[in-house]
Amino acid sequence: MTTRTIRKRWPTCGHSACENGHLAPEHAVYPAGRVGQQAGGRQHGSMFFLVIAMLVCVAIGGVVVGFVAVEARRDGRDMLTPEGEQLMASVKKRGDEMRERGDQIRRRTVASVQQRGGN
């Protein structure tokens, strides 16, 4: 199996160290392989664990917020401002209207299919 190489040209930023080639070499040679793969193919595995760790942190945060909300509700405190309560009431009303509309569409569709000889 032959190894192909990819040449990458680095731009120079004009800094004196770059002009000397210390920070941005003129040509860098990298082994050709699949994009995003390091030696041994470990990058995808470490990314997987990073995503899992982020999801665990989000889940822990959700649990903490849930506990605080439950305790506040038990103490009789409102969790939302009056504007928030109005917003939630309007969302609930719109949800009920959408559910009703969906039921109407479903009934019409079922009637149409039955009329055409469907099951």
C-alpha positions, -999 to 999 in steps of 0.1 A, spaced: 0 0 0 15 33 -10 12 65 10 0 96 -7 8 130 7 -11 162 5 7 195 4 -9 224 22 2 260 17 0 281 49 -7 318 45 18 342 62 3 369 84 32 394 80 44 389 115 82 388 118 82 352 131 60 341 102 84 356 77 112 335 93 90 304 90 87 297 127 49 299 130 36 292 95 58 269 74 57 274 36 47 238 29 35 212 54 32 175 44 3 155 58 -3 118 53 -34 113 31 -62 95 47 -99 100 54 -108 136 63 -108 142 101 -88 110 109 -57 112 130 -31 85 134 -49 54 147 -84 68 139 -89 81 174 -105 115 166 -140 101 160 -139 82 193 -129 112 213 -156 133 196 -182 107 205 -172 109 242 -172 147 240 -208 147 227 -219 122 253 -203 143 281 -221 174 268 -254 155 268 -248 143 304 -241 179 315 -274 191 298 -293 163 315 -279 171 349 -288 208 344 -324 197 334 -327 176 366 -315 205 387 -340 229 371 -367 203 375 -360 199 412 -360 237 418 -393 241 398 -410 212 418 -399 227 451 -411 262 441 -445 247 431 -448 229 464 -441 261 482 -470 277 463 -448 301 443 -456 309 407 -429 298 383 -439 323 356 -446 360 355 -482 371 347 -471 376 311 -457 341 310 -489 327 323 -508 345 296 -484 332 270 -488 296 283 -526 300 282 -526 312 246 -503 284 236 -526 259 253 -556 274 235 -539 273 201 -529 237 208 -565 228 215 -576 245 183 -549 227 162 -559 194 177 -595 201 168 -585 211 133 -564 179 129 -593 158 140 -615 174 114 -590 168 87 -586 132 98 -623 126 97 -626 141 62 -597 120 50 -611 88 65 -645 95 49 -629 102 15 -609 70 16 -640 50 26 -660 66 -1 -634 55 -27 -636 19 -16 -607 18 8 -607 -2 41 
